[in-house]
Every structure is written in structure tokens, then in C-alpha cells.
Amino acid sequence: MLDQSRRETAVEHSWHLAMYALLLASGPVNTERVIKMLLLHDVVEVDAGDFPIHG
């Protein structure tokens, strides 16, 4: 939510990333690389948490 009234759950976060990967797959990108990047992104967040860059 844009008003920051609640935090995004891990499931919502993963779902959003999967949707982005699906959208990118329709364009001229390496889908396998995108999926690998998204999975690595989530591995770090297991320990560090999800911190927005503008937070």
C-alpha cells in the first residue's frame, strides 16, 4: 500500500516479483537470467529483510 499502513508479506513480495518476470518474458530479455536475479534478490532478504532504497 502506498500509505504505508501495513508491510508487504513475503508471499505478496514473491508474487509481485513473479509477475514482473512474466511481464519481462514478453520482451527481448533473457528470462532465465531475470528469474535467477529475482531468486538471488530474495535470498539476501531472508537475512537482511526488505529495505526500500528510499526509506
C-alpha positions as a printed NumPy array, in Angstrom:
array([[  0.   ,   0.   ,   0.   ],
       [  1.23 ,   3.449,  -0.775],
       [  0.155,   4.889,   2.565],
       [  2.497,   2.503,   4.473],
       [ -0.38 ,   1.32 ,   6.708],
       [  0.948,  -2.249,   6.561],
       [  4.013,  -4.117,   5.351],
       [  4.005,  -6.319,   2.278],
       [  4.072, -10.036,   3.161],
       [  6.731, -12.385,   1.811],
       [  4.099, -14.102,  -0.331],
       [  2.94 , -10.798,  -1.821],
       [  6.525,  -9.798,  -2.474],
       [  7.329, -13.049,  -4.28 ],
       [  4.089, -12.85 ,  -6.262],
       [  4.873,  -9.309,  -7.413],
       [  8.369, -10.359,  -8.497],
       [  6.966, -13.343, -10.401],
       [  4.506, -11.039, -12.18 ],
       [  7.339,  -8.694, -13.182],
       [  9.31 , -11.644, -14.539],
       [  6.269, -12.775, -16.511],
       [  5.822,  -9.297, -17.991],
       [  9.509,  -9.086, -18.895],
       [  9.33 , -12.507, -20.579],
       [  7.156, -10.999, -23.306],
       [ 10.004,  -8.663, -24.296],
       [ 13.551,  -9.104, -25.579],
       [ 15.118, -10.214, -22.281],
       [ 16.834, -13.348, -21.034],
       [ 14.027, -14.79 , -18.884],
       [ 16.284, -17.343, -17.198],
       [ 18.621, -14.557, -16.079],
       [ 15.712, -12.485, -14.765],
       [ 14.439, -15.422, -12.687],
       [ 17.935, -16.081, -11.3  ],
       [ 18.293, -12.412, -10.329],
       [ 14.913, -12.42 ,  -8.593],
       [ 15.739, -15.583,  -6.655],
       [ 19.092, -14.171,  -5.535],
       [ 17.36 , -10.953,  -4.514],
       [ 15.089, -12.919,  -2.179],
       [ 17.96 , -14.972,  -0.687],
       [ 19.509, -11.785,   0.689],
       [ 16.177, -10.633,   2.073],
       [ 15.849, -13.821,   4.157],
       [ 18.53 , -12.447,   6.498],
       [ 18.532,  -8.709,   5.839],
       [ 14.85 ,  -8.045,   5.328],
       [ 13.326,  -5.859,   2.645],
       [ 14.576,  -2.306,   2.937],
       [ 13.324,   0.193,   0.359],
       [ 16.137,   2.279,  -1.126],
       [ 14.203,   5.472,  -0.443],
       [ 13.24 ,   4.519,   3.118]])
